[in-house]
């Protein structure tokens, strides 16, 4: 894990206890959307590579 990633996690761990339940839910929704987006991009890239190999 990079130093930047460690810093991000530290900041999140400090901020979460200070957030309302609503803000925590919003944050989790945003984080999950980013995860889903990245997984979709990775899957699309993988499918593209597979289709190029078949040609």
N, C-alpha and C positions, 0 to 999 in steps of 0.2 A: 504494500500500500504506500502510495506516495505521501510526502509531507503535506501536500495540499489536501489530499483526501482525509488525512488524519485531522487536519485543522477544521475541515468542514464537519466531520463527525463530532469533534469536540464542541464546536459552536452549536450544533443541533442538540447535543445532549444537555448543554447548558440552557438552551432556549425552551425546550419542551416542557419542563416543569413550570415555567412561567406562563405558558399559553393556556387559554381557556379550552374547554373540550371542543368547542366549535372550531377554534383555530387549529387545534390538533387534527381534527377531521379534515379540514381544508388542506392542511399540509400533507396528510397521508394520501388524500385524493390526488393532489398534484404529483407527489412522488410516484404513486402507482401509475399515473398516466405517463410519466417519463419512462418508467420501466417498460410498460407495454409498447411505447413508441420505439424504444431501442431494440426490444425483442423483435418487433415487426420489421424494422430496418435490417436486422441481422438475418432474419429468415428470408427476406426478399433478396438480399445479397447472395445468400447461400443458394437459393433457387436459380438466380441468374447464372451463377458459376456452374451449377449442375447442367443447365440448359446449354451453356457454351461448350461444355465437355462433350455433350452428346452430339454436337454438330460435326 
